[in-house]
């Protein structure tokens, strides 16, 4: 090949390569942003909870182009001319790649790009600021946390409820809800960092968390260490702590955790649903006069330890239609005197454990002075699930429904009664003047909703139903069964009964049944072993009795009865029974888990905290590559090719 023949070819190839390599070179344009007000390609934006930040971006050139703006690869805006601008509102934290590309008339292109790091700033929303010296503590987060450690059972429940459970890698020994937590502990997906008030700093640091969710009751020494970057330079442990004083603040914390974990849509939806459920209860109880509200006393652990006016437990009682007798004596948690308890004469006593089984029933039986109290005389002493009433989380709504069901005998929903009376008065007269039969008013449970109803039965107190899809029914029927044409369950039977919904449409996901057993029967048939009581449901498809969530059955006690609660998948035929020890082993009955209240008094760390060794993992922000390097490399390569071709051409001449 002669020089005359190869030179035009090489020149054409060179022109094409130079055109391609100088595309998006950005050499003929200028860029600007409103944050730094200059041509910076990298800049930072801060946003706060519930806030956003609008940023202006601009590009200009000496030639007209068709401009296309994109953010993280998604097209935002098109325009044409010698300049283009974009106004964009950053509502979520994260790292954003903002680009603009211009296409010219001759096929040339120009482009500019910005790396924008948007940080979520957590300031006054953080209850860690309640600690002395941390009033101004603030942390920023620009990357969705993937390694979260929860320092409290309530925090764990919230994280899983809002949809961030897959990012939780560490919890306390007492975090046991939802059940998925225990499963992940068992298979090693989640590690324990120790007790709620006695966590291990070494275990916590070894997990290398990028977010720590703490709560009131965690050791303050530990929290001080975590936020002090002077003792672990270069390593940050973002801490968000919660110490809500009421239900509204609990909801606020749930939404903040949703924002922190980028689960804000799920969190907002959940909070809206919980508020709607509470409003439904409040609409039934807010019009109650003082005389209609039963006097209620709640004891945690011991008979004399109770919550006063400034607690969310007080709110639960009030919303459920009761009057908390301790509210006039205590502003928060405290000790109630036996004399005041007798004088106030509560009509209902609620109680729960406090890290261990409650001694309240034993105290009531052993103290004759308490026998004069109305609740004791009328056997209105009810156990409340400790995890539901002591943890500031989403299950507070469920326990409010439970308490409402226990108190509803003291008041009636007059609005519903009036509506039913009006309906019965209406008559639809036919041509012959005869009145038609009227359908009984239906009750409705919307999909996903839980509703608690009192049962008119000596053994069954109330039932809570959760609808899988919208359920309509007219009544829940309880039928005592004396003669059964099926074999009995593998236990000593206390009673058989059938539960059914009249005129039911739709399906339920599960129901929770509260029932009681006479103490004399437990003594005679279960050797006084109250833990031997279980609930069985008959499976007609497989002709067998199935034990219903024995691990969910909790103990309670009044003067003459023991109270239980069991969760079941569907209505049907049931047997309340006593499982003896040998039968329990054969059926492998699980042992109930004991939980610790999240506001337990902190136990100080006796030994000084030593600074553990941790590997620093600095985050790297990607920077845009220089677009001119490829062009230079192409030119050098092409010159080399021309040199070799020319050399070969000379040799061939």
Beta strands, then each sheet from edge to edge (+ up, - down):
strand 1: 29-33
strand 2: 42-48
strand 3: 53-71
strand 4: 74-90
strand 5: 94-103
strand 6: 109-122
strand 7: 139-141
strand 8: 148-150
strand 9: 168-171
strand 10: 191-192
strand 11: 211-215
strand 12: 239-242
strand 13: 295-300
strand 14: 305-307
strand 15: 323-324
strand 16: 333-335
strand 17: 348-352
strand 18: 381-383
strand 19: 443-445
strand 20: 450-454
strand 21: 460-467
strand 22: 471-473
strand 23: 475-481
strand 24: 492-502
strand 25: 508-518
strand 26: 533-539
strand 27: 544-547
strand 28: 561-568
strand 29: 573-578
sheet 1: 1+ 3- 4+
sheet 2: 1+ 3- 5+ 6- 2-
sheet 3: 1+ 3- 5+ 6- 7+
sheet 4: 10+ 9+ 8+ 11+ 12+
sheet 5: 15+ 13+ 17+ 18+
sheet 6: 14+ 16-
sheet 7: 19+ 22-
sheet 8: 20+ 21- 25+ 28-
sheet 9: 23+ 24- 29+ 26- 27+
end
